[in-house]
Amino acid sequence: NAGVMQNPRHLVRRRGQEARLRCSPMKGHSHVYWYRQLPEEGLKFMVYLQKENIIDESGMPKERFSAEFPKEGPSILRIQQVVRGDSAAYFCASSPPDRRELFFGEGSRLTVL
Amino acid sequence: GQNIDQPTEMTATEGAIVQINCTYQTSGFNGLFWYQQHAGEAPTFLSYNVLDGLEEKGRFSSFLSRSKGYSYLLLKELQMKDSASYLCAVGNTDKLIFGTGTRLQVFP
């Protein structure tokens, strides 16, 4: 059973470009979470999604950031017009229906030049 | 509001025992989680407490007191590979809220 798959593992963008990060949850998991981690800091909750629904986006910046989890395919975190402050590791996690434990992917490390 | 506090850094010696404390104040509570994260890697689940008391799992144990908003992670017989960050997280309604993590360095 494959774990949570994230890609790309590393992404470099110039200021003003767009970044798209993808996450495929573990088989049988229908809940997806995105977290951001700055160097030497903890994981900050961004958004919680189920298939075709955003359940909680209280941690998402109001502008430039969006997330989706379509009926088919991976969940996508999209950052438009990136700025240097967006440089971070973005972790995706999924959970089974009882939602007790989160299983994390290896993360996508975004560097904005 | 949400507030989860844990020490920033700790050091210990190989073979010793170390206790990492976590205090929390959150508007909701669905359980207390501990995760381990090695540098540059994904967090991995260590333990879960929802009721007061001690949960033991091999060399690792976790304790919870809901009335005090307090938990600790106890690591016994420390090994060099235990050098990592340990993240305390509170289950809150529909998500986990993480503390900033405690970076543990184990010395020979």
Interface residues (C-beta under 8 A of the other chain):
Chain A: V4 Y33 Y35 E41 G42 L43 K44 F45 Y48 I55 D56 F91 R99 R100 E101 L102 F103 F104 G105 E106 G107
Chain B: G31 F33 Y35 E41 A42 P43 T44 F45 Y48 L87 A89 G91 T93 D94 K95 L96 I97 F98 G99 T100 G101
